[in-house]
Amino acid sequence: MYKSVQSNRRDFIKKMAILSAMTAAAGMFPGIMFADEQEQGIPSDANLNWKKAPCRFCGVGCGVLIGTENGKAIAVK
């Protein structure tokens, strides 16, 4: 009937660390979306023009993709 889930302490701590980091990121940046959430929020029939841009969250300047439609930014990857 019930399957026994085998988990060890190390795996538990790793999963809790990942969950804590995601919760902290969502709390610090309320508009942040993770990959699965972002893909669900972009309409599949949208005719987006993807352009490269630097991220402005910190001073590093990592690359992001900006989806534009009619000259307005409507999505970020």
C-alpha positions as CSV (number, residue, x, y, z in Angstrom):
1,M,0.0,0.0,0.0
2,Y,2.4,2.7,1.2
3,K,5.8,3.1,-0.3
4,S,8.6,3.9,2.2
5,V,10.5,6.9,1.1
6,Q,14.2,6.6,1.8
7,S,15.8,9.9,2.6
8,N,19.0,10.7,4.5
9,R,20.0,13.7,6.5
10,R,22.2,15.2,3.8
11,D,19.5,15.1,1.1
12,F,17.0,16.7,3.6
13,I,19.4,19.5,4.4
14,K,20.1,20.2,0.6
15,K,16.4,20.3,-0.1
16,M,15.7,22.7,2.8
17,A,18.6,24.9,1.7
18,I,17.2,25.2,-1.8
19,L,13.7,25.9,-0.5
20,S,15.0,28.5,1.8
21,A,17.0,30.3,-1.0
22,M,13.9,30.3,-3.3
23,T,11.7,31.7,-0.5
24,A,14.3,34.4,0.3
25,A,14.6,35.3,-3.4
26,A,10.8,35.6,-3.8
27,G,10.6,37.7,-0.6
28,M,13.4,40.1,-1.6
29,F,12.2,40.5,-5.2
30,P,8.4,40.2,-5.3
31,G,8.3,40.2,-9.1
32,I,10.8,37.3,-9.5
33,M,9.6,34.3,-11.4
34,F,11.2,31.0,-11.7
35,A,11.6,29.2,-15.1
36,D,8.4,27.1,-14.9
37,E,6.2,30.0,-13.7
38,Q,7.6,32.3,-16.4
39,E,7.0,29.8,-19.2
40,Q,3.4,29.4,-18.0
41,G,2.9,33.2,-17.9
42,I,4.0,33.9,-21.5
43,P,1.1,33.4,-24.0
44,S,2.1,30.8,-26.7
45,D,0.5,32.8,-29.5
46,A,2.5,36.0,-28.6
47,N,4.7,37.2,-31.4
48,L,7.7,38.2,-29.3
49,N,10.9,39.7,-30.6
50,W,13.7,38.6,-28.1
51,K,16.6,41.0,-27.5
52,K,19.7,40.7,-25.3
53,A,20.1,43.1,-22.3
54,P,22.1,43.2,-19.1
55,C,20.3,42.4,-15.8
56,R,20.2,45.4,-13.4
57,F,19.6,43.6,-10.0
58,C,23.3,43.9,-9.1
59,G,26.4,45.4,-10.5
60,V,27.6,42.3,-12.3
61,G,25.5,42.8,-15.4
62,C,24.5,39.2,-16.3
63,G,22.7,38.7,-19.6
64,V,18.9,38.4,-19.9
65,L,16.5,38.2,-22.8
66,I,13.7,40.8,-23.1
67,G,10.6,39.8,-25.1
68,T,9.2,42.9,-26.8
69,E,5.9,43.3,-28.6
70,N,4.9,46.5,-30.4
71,G,8.0,48.2,-28.9
72,K,7.1,47.4,-25.3
73,A,8.8,44.8,-23.0
74,I,6.4,42.2,-21.9
75,A,8.6,39.2,-20.9
76,V,12.0,38.5,-19.4
77,K,14.1,35.3,-19.6
